[in-house]
Amino acid sequence: MLAETWGSTTIHQWPELSRSAAQKVLDAYGEPHEVTQSTLVWYSVGEWKRVVATREYYYHLYPDPHTDSVACVIDYDLPLSAIGEVAAFDGSVIVDITAGELISRCRDIEANRLALNLVHDIAHGRKDAESAREYCEREIRRSRNGEPTPYRDKLLIRGTVHD
């Protein structure tokens, strides 16, 4: 088996829900830098420090029923005072204070951008958990209607992206 196809070959053994999510990342960034039977990892792709697609997925009901199996990671020093609001906003956002990382695990890259952009707004006092959740729901409705979705289309956090 050629190294260039390990990621594509590996996901054929995964459940459909995590396989389809991983395929979207493969389509966006090509073959991963690391491959195991249960995990694909890309480093410094797009605006991300790291993207991880996993065989394991988690059912999530907010903002609608779906599964989470793609994690996007950025460097981010979240103020400790914002952690409670971030947790109230979305349980799929993981704050790693020691590593200085912010991780969003969702269904796809676009949903992760949306979540992290909203966390940034929470960290800077522009939104609280409730208004972030309301904005998230509006942005998803706009996406389904083919309308512009600035928080899903681009990571709007400056100084934390990896080119």
Backbone as CSV, one residue per row, in Angstrom:
resi,resn,N_x,N_y,N_z,CA_x,CA_y,CA_z,C_x,C_y,C_z
1,MET,0.848,-1.176,0.000,0.000,0.000,0.000,0.894,1.241,0.000
2,LEU,0.617,2.167,-0.863,1.387,3.400,-0.931,1.013,4.333,0.207
3,ALA,1.994,5.012,0.755,1.751,5.943,1.864,0.742,7.005,1.474
4,GLU,0.722,7.408,0.196,-0.186,8.473,-0.238,-1.656,8.089,-0.105
5,THR,-1.953,6.821,0.025,-3.350,6.403,0.073,-3.753,5.807,1.415
6,TRP,-2.894,5.858,2.394,-3.216,5.246,3.684,-4.484,5.819,4.292
7,GLY,-4.618,7.134,4.295,-5.805,7.739,4.889,-7.065,7.324,4.165
8,SER,-7.046,7.389,2.835,-8.217,7.007,2.049,-8.570,5.544,2.232
9,THR,-7.568,4.694,2.312,-7.800,3.266,2.493,-8.302,2.969,3.899
10,THR,-7.725,3.603,4.895,-8.086,3.355,6.295,-9.550,3.657,6.563
11,ILE,-10.070,4.750,6.052,-11.442,5.131,6.404,-12.492,4.221,5.788
12,HIS,-12.137,3.407,4.809,-13.112,2.475,4.235,-13.595,1.472,5.265
13,GLN,-12.840,1.295,6.339,-13.216,0.367,7.404,-14.021,1.063,8.504
14,TRP,-14.200,2.366,8.416,-14.875,3.137,9.460,-16.381,3.141,9.248
15,PRO,-17.142,3.406,10.315,-18.595,3.585,10.174,-18.885,4.764,9.239
16,GLU,-19.990,4.702,8.531,-20.341,5.732,7.551,-20.308,7.136,8.133
17,LEU,-20.805,7.331,9.347,-20.872,8.683,9.915,-19.492,9.316,10.066
18,SER,-18.516,8.556,10.533,-17.174,9.117,10.661,-16.416,9.057,9.337
19,ARG,-16.714,8.094,8.500,-16.053,7.978,7.195,-16.395,9.179,6.308
20,SER,-17.652,9.555,6.249,-18.038,10.682,5.382,-17.425,11.990,5.887
21,ALA,-17.344,12.165,7.198,-16.719,13.370,7.759,-15.222,13.399,7.433
22,ALA,-14.546,12.266,7.575,-13.111,12.191,7.269,-12.859,12.426,5.784
23,GLN,-13.754,11.933,4.942,-13.582,12.114,3.500,-13.599,13.593,3.119
24,LYS,-14.427,14.382,3.790,-14.455,15.824,3.525,-13.117,16.474,3.862
25,VAL,-12.477,16.009,4.936,-11.166,16.559,5.289,-10.123,16.097,4.273
26,LEU,-10.194,14.854,3.867,-9.286,14.359,2.825,-9.449,15.163,1.540
27,ASP,-10.681,15.461,1.181,-10.939,16.248,-0.026,-10.351,17.657,0.095
28,ALA,-10.410,18.216,1.301,-9.917,19.577,1.515,-8.401,19.651,1.604
29,TYR,-7.764,18.693,2.277,-6.348,18.812,2.600,-5.466,17.688,2.069
30,GLY,-6.036,16.725,1.378,-5.236,15.620,0.864,-4.952,14.592,1.936
31,GLU,-3.996,13.729,1.652,-3.664,12.654,2.580,-3.071,13.210,3.874
32,PRO,-3.394,12.580,5.006,-2.917,13.058,6.309,-1.434,12.792,6.531
33,HIS,-0.893,13.476,7.528,0.507,13.283,7.916,0.692,12.047,8.794
34,GLU,-0.334,11.685,9.541,-0.283,10.493,10.395,-1.567,9.695,10.202
35,VAL,-1.419,8.380,10.225,-2.557,7.485,10.037,-2.452,6.331,11.019
36,THR,-3.545,6.073,11.740,-3.684,4.830,12.494,-5.010,4.223,12.050
37,GLN,-5.357,3.081,12.590,-6.636,2.463,12.231,-7.835,3.292,12.685
38,SER,-7.607,4.183,13.659,-8.739,4.934,14.207,-8.610,6.450,14.089
39,THR,-7.486,6.944,13.545,-7.256,8.389,13.546,-6.449,8.826,12.328
40,LEU,-6.850,9.952,11.750,-6.074,10.625,10.710,-5.705,11.999,11.255
41,VAL,-4.447,12.425,11.056,-3.998,13.716,11.580,-3.282,14.493,10.479
42,TRP,-3.669,15.764,10.343,-3.019,16.706,9.448,-2.407,17.804,10.305
43,TYR,-1.205,18.252,9.941,-0.533,19.339,10.668,-0.375,20.549,9.751
44,SER,-0.622,21.729,10.317,-0.420,23.007,9.625,-1.055,23.007,8.240
45,VAL,-2.345,22.705,8.209,-3.095,22.761,6.956,-4.139,23.864,7.060
46,GLY,-4.313,24.613,5.971,-5.264,25.711,6.003,-4.950,26.638,7.150
47,GLU,-5.956,26.983,7.901,-5.767,27.882,9.042,-5.524,27.135,10.350
48,TRP,-5.334,25.839,10.273,-5.295,24.998,11.467,-3.889,24.599,11.887
49,LYS,-3.700,24.528,13.181,-2.482,23.944,13.734,-2.512,22.435,13.503
50,ARG,-3.711,21.876,13.680,-3.886,20.427,13.543,-5.357,20.136,13.256
51,VAL,-5.592,19.138,12.423,-6.947,18.620,12.183,-6.892,17.124,12.438
52,VAL,-7.858,16.623,13.204,-7.889,15.205,13.569,-9.268,14.649,13.226
53,ALA,-9.288,13.635,12.385,-10.537,12.921,12.080,-10.440,11.554,12.741
54,THR,-11.501,11.152,13.426,-11.464,9.885,14.169,-12.584,8.944,13.748
55,ARG,-12.283,7.667,13.879,-13.278,6.625,13.633,-14.424,6.760,14.643
56,GLU,-14.052,7.061,15.875,-15.045,7.238,16.931,-15.779,8.551,16.712
57,TYR,-17.070,8.532,16.927,-17.857,9.753,16.802,-18.776,9.882,18.003
58,TYR,-19.220,11.111,18.221,-20.049,11.431,19.372,-21.363,12.037,18.893
59,TYR,-22.464,11.527,19.440,-23.759,12.132,19.116,-23.874,13.464,19.835
60,HIS,-24.382,14.428,19.118,-24.491,15.778,19.652,-25.826,16.350,19.190
61,LEU,-26.559,16.968,20.081,-27.901,17.458,19.752,-27.965,18.942,19.436
62,TYR,-26.877,19.679,19.694,-26.902,21.119,19.448,-26.039,21.455,18.246
63,PRO,-26.446,22.282,17.350,-27.729,22.980,17.252,-28.822,22.133,16.631
64,ASP,-28.456,20.963,16.108,-29.404,19.973,15.629,-28.732,18.606,15.792
65,PRO,-29.484,17.521,15.732,-28.855,16.209,15.919,-27.809,15.918,14.823
66,HIS,-26.611,15.534,15.252,-25.534,15.204,14.326,-24.453,14.450,15.097
67,THR,-23.406,14.068,14.394,-22.277,13.416,15.054,-21.023,14.261,14.877
68,ASP,-20.153,14.195,15.859,-18.888,14.927,15.860,-17.739,13.940,15.753
69,SER,-16.894,14.122,14.732,-15.718,13.256,14.610,-14.528,13.967,13.971
70,VAL,-14.637,15.268,13.747,-13.526,16.041,13.180,-13.180,17.163,14.156
71,ALA,-11.932,17.171,14.620,-11.466,18.201,15.553,-10.479,19.116,14.840
72,CYS,-10.673,20.418,15.023,-9.761,21.423,14.476,-9.131,22.163,15.649
73,VAL,-7.819,22.383,15.569,-7.050,22.923,16.686,-6.344,24.203,16.255
74,ILE,-6.408,25.216,17.133,-5.628,26.443,16.942,-4.905,26.762,18.246
75,ASP,-3.839,27.549,18.132,-3.220,28.110,19.331,-4.100,29.251,19.799
76,TYR,-4.415,29.260,21.103,-5.293,30.306,21.614,-5.187,30.348,23.129
77,ASP,-4.909,31.518,23.665,-4.860,31.687,25.117,-6.191,32.258,25.581
78,LEU,-7.099,31.377,25.911,-8.419,31.790,26.368,-8.318,32.322,27.788
79,PRO,-8.863,33.510,28.042,-8.861,34.010,29.424,-9.631,33.052,30.336
80,LEU,-9.108,32.803,31.505,-9.778,31.892,32.445,-11.196,32.348,32.749
81,SER,-11.425,33.649,32.747,-12.755,34.180,33.055,-13.790,33.813,31.997
82,ALA,-13.365,33.373,30.813,-14.300,33.041,29.732,-14.655,31.556,29.683
83,ILE,-13.969,30.728,30.456,-14.158,29.284,30.333,-15.598,28.862,30.634
84,GLY,-16.218,29.424,31.637,-17.595,29.061,31.977,-18.567,29.380,30.849
85,GLU,-18.426,30.563,30.247,-19.303,30.941,29.133,-19.056,30.047,27.923
86,VAL,-17.797,29.699,27.676,-17.479,28.820,26.552,-18.118,27.452,26.770
87,ALA,-18.005,26.919,27.971,-18.609,25.619,28.279,-20.126,25.667,28.145
88,ALA,-20.734,26.772,28.563,-22.185,26.918,28.442,-22.608,27.060,26.984
89,PHE,-21.736,27.623,26.161,-22.033,27.799,24.740,-22.049,26.472,24.004
90,ASP,-20.975,25.673,24.127,-20.878,24.457,23.322,-19.919,23.473,23.971
91,GLY,-20.425,22.329,24.368,-19.613,21.305,25.002,-18.610,20.644,24.077
92,SER,-18.704,20.905,22.779,-17.739,20.335,21.839,-16.509,21.198,21.666
93,VAL,-16.442,22.293,22.392,-15.247,23.133,22.390,-14.412,22.726,23.605
94,ILE,-13.150,22.420,23.343,-12.251,21.942,24.385,-11.147,22.975,24.576
95,VAL,-10.947,23.380,25.814,-9.910,24.351,26.143,-8.762,23.594,26.797
96,ASP,-7.593,23.649,26.173,-6.396,23.028,26.748,-5.490,24.170,27.198
97,ILE,-5.628,24.549,28.453,-4.887,25.694,28.990,-3.389,25.427,28.977
98,THR,-2.987,24.228,29.347,-1.564,23.905,29.413,-0.887,24.037,28.056
99,ALA,-1.519,23.514,27.014,-0.937,23.581,25.670,-1.220,24.911,24.980
100,GLY,-2.133,25.711,25.549,-2.504,26.969,24.907,-3.276,26.731,23.622
101,GLU,-4.125,25.697,23.635,-4.881,25.345,22.446,-6.381,25.437,22.686
102,LEU,-7.068,25.729,21.610,-8.521,25.715,21.576,-8.901,24.704,20.502
103,ILE,-9.783,23.775,20.854,-10.149,22.673,19.976,-11.662,22.661,19.826
104,SER,-12.109,22.542,18.599,-13.529,22.354,18.349,-13.700,21.023,17.643
105,ARG,-14.577,20.174,18.182,-14.862,18.875,17.569,-16.304,18.906,17.097
106,CYS,-16.474,18.809,15.789,-17.817,18.876,15.239,-17.929,17.976,14.014
107,ARG,-18.929,18.249,13.195,-19.200,17.397,12.032,-18.310,17.704,10.853
108,ASP,-17.808,18.947,10.762,-16.979,19.317,9.619,-16.152,20.560,9.946
109,ILE,-15.271,20.897,9.038,-14.368,22.033,9.221,-15.155,23.335,9.378
110,GLU,-16.181,23.522,8.575,-16.960,24.763,8.619,-17.644,24.951,9.967
111,ALA,-18.204,23.891,10.512,-18.844,23.983,11.830,-17.811,24.294,12.916
112,ASN,-16.602,23.769,12.765,-15.539,24.075,13.724,-15.128,25.543,13.638
113,ARG,-15.048,26.079,12.413,-14.759,27.512,12.270,-15.818,28.339,12.984
114,LEU,-17.066,27.998,12.763,-18.177,28.723,13.385,-18.030,28.719,14.902
115,ALA,-17.804,27.553,15.472,-17.690,27.452,16.930,-16.511,28.264,17.457
116,LEU,-15.347,28.161,16.820,-14.173,28.877,17.319,-14.303,30.386,17.141
117,ASN,-14.917,30.826,16.056,-15.153,32.261,15.897,-16.084,32.783,16.991
118,LEU,-17.072,31.995,17.355,-17.980,32.415,18.424,-17.288,32.389,19.789
119,VAL,-16.414,31.435,20.009,-15.635,31.416,21.254,-14.781,32.683,21.347
120,HIS,-14.204,33.089,20.245,-13.403,34.322,20.217,-14.270,35.524,20.612
121,ASP,-15.495,35.573,20.099,-16.412,36.655,20.481,-16.718,36.602,21.978
122,ILE,-16.909,35.409,22.516,-17.161,35.262,23.953,-15.939,35.750,24.737
123,ALA,-14.752,35.347,24.314,-13.521,35.717,25.019,-13.322,37.229,25.059
124,HIS,-13.808,37.924,24.034,-13.640,39.378,23.960,-14.884,40.142,24.416
125,GLY,-15.825,39.430,25.027,-16.994,40.087,25.599,-18.024,40.571,24.593
126,ARG,-17.921,40.172,23.334,-18.884,40.595,22.318,-20.156,39.759,22.355
127,LYS,-20.053,38.553,22.893,-21.217,37.671,23.013,-21.103,36.916,24.333
128,ASP,-22.260,36.532,24.868,-22.290,35.585,25.978,-22.722,34.242,25.394
129,ALA,-22.826,33.208,26.219,-23.163,31.876,25.728,-24.486,31.870,24.985
130,GLU,-25.494,32.533,25.527,-26.819,32.528,24.907,-26.815,33.215,23.548
131,SER,-26.202,34.380,23.451,-26.197,35.081,22.162,-25.312,34.344,21.148
132,ALA,-24.274,33.670,21.604,-23.443,32.866,20.697,-24.248,31.690,20.148
133,ARG,-25.037,31.056,21.000,-25.876,29.937,20.543,-26.915,30.423,19.539
134,GLU,-27.520,31.571,19.800,-28.504,32.134,18.871,-27.851,32.461,17.524
135,TYR,-26.667,33.051,17.562,-25.964,33.372,16.321,-25.612,32.093,15.563
136,CYS,-25.162,31.089,16.273,-24.805,29.806,15.668,-25.997,29.225,14.908
137,GLU,-27.150,29.240,15.528,-28.358,28.708,14.891,-28.720,29.508,13.640
138,ARG,-28.603,30.832,13.708,-28.884,31.672,12.529,-27.906,31.379,11.404
139,GLU,-26.635,31.229,11.736,-25.610,30.983,10.727,-25.860,29.634,10.036
140,ILE,-26.271,28.644,10.770,-26.563,27.340,10.174,-27.779,27.426,9.259
141,ARG,-28.810,28.152,9.682,-29.974,28.345,8.811,-29.570,29.048,7.522
142,ARG,-28.724,30.085,7.633,-28.255,30.800,6.445,-27.491,29.859,5.524
143,SER,-26.657,29.010,6.093,-25.884,28.058,5.289,-26.817,27.139,4.509
144,ARG,-27.834,26.634,5.150,-28.786,25.732,4.492,-29.564,26.439,3.392
145,ASN,-29.740,27.749,3.531,-30.462,28.534,2.527,-29.543,29.089,1.446
146,GLY,-28.255,28.734,1.495,-27.317,29.208,0.500,-26.909,30.662,0.672
147,GLU,-27.162,31.230,1.837,-26.807,32.622,2.114,-25.376,32.701,2.650
148,PRO,-24.770,33.877,2.603,-23.404,34.032,3.139,-23.336,33.667,4.628
149,THR,-22.230,33.033,4.995,-22.014,32.602,6.380,-20.582,32.944,6.786
150,PRO,-20.330,34.196,7.130,-18.949,34.619,7.391,-18.254,33.856,8.511
151,TYR,-18.977,33.429,9.535,-18.341,32.726,10.646,-18.022,31.270,10.297
152,ARG,-18.683,30.710,9.291,-18.388,29.338,8.836,-17.343,29.320,7.736
153,ASP,-17.232,30.409,6.990,-16.397,30.424,5.795,-14.936,30.743,6.052
154,LYS,-14.640,31.422,7.162,-13.269,31.862,7.407,-13.022,31.967,8.906
155,LEU,-11.866,31.530,9.335,-11.478,31.717,10.730,-11.121,33.192,10.896
156,LEU,-11.839,33.886,11.742,-11.710,35.335,11.882,-10.803,35.741,13.036
157,ILE,-10.093,34.787,13.584,-9.219,35.031,14.738,-7.833,35.349,14.218
158,ARG,-7.360,36.531,14.492,-6.023,36.935,14.029,-4.943,36.511,15.024
159,GLY,-3.777,36.192,14.488,-2.633,35.895,15.333,-2.603,34.483,15.872
160,THR,-3.531,33.636,15.435,-3.538,32.274,15.941,-3.517,31.248,14.813
161,VAL,-3.525,31.705,13.593,-3.615,30.760,12.481,-2.229,30.299,12.052
162,HIS,-2.209,29.143,11.465,-0.964,28.566,10.951,-1.080,28.487,9.440
163,ASP,-0.296,29.280,8.734,-0.356,29.285,7.266,0.353,28.102,6.672
